[in-house]
Amino acid sequence: MKLKLALAAVAFALAPAVASAMCSGMKHETTASGCTAGQVWDADSATCVEPVTG
């Protein structure tokens, strides 16, 4: 019983580190909601750009 409790405690203690490590290799993509104020999303280049007025 003590062994199971100790293993469960170790698993819960290491869970956040394992979850964080799994996400670190993922590529995070910018979307329209990630553009700064005054910029717009350009779908062709998949980046935030200054709007062209003219």
N, C-alpha and C positions, 0 to 999 in steps of 0.2 A: 504494500500500500504506500509506503514512504517513497519507494522508487518511482512509482507512477506519478505521485504528486511532484516529486523533484523533476521528472522529465517534462511534465506539463508546465511547470514554472519556467523551465529553460526554454521550452517552445514558445511560450507567451512572451518571454523577454526578448527573444531573437526575431519574432515575427515582424516588427516594424523595420528592422534592418534588412531582412530578406525582401520585403515588399518594396522598399526604397531601391534596393539594388536591381530589382527586376525592371523598374521604370527608367533607370538611368540610361539604358541603351536604346530607348524608344525615341524616334525622331518626333519632335514637337513642331507642328505646322502652324504657321500664322494664318489667320482667317480674317474676314472683314471686321469681325468684332475686336480683333487685336490691333487695328489701325489706330494711330494716335489722332487726336483732334485735328481736323482740317485735311486729313488724308482720306483717300477712297481706295477701295480694293480693285485691283486690276487683275481680272481673271486670266488674261492671256499670259502675263508674266508671273502670276501668283504671288504678287507683292503689294504692299501699300505704296501708293504714289500720290504726288500732289495733283489735285484736279487741274485739268487744262481748261482755261476759259479763253474765250476769244471771239 
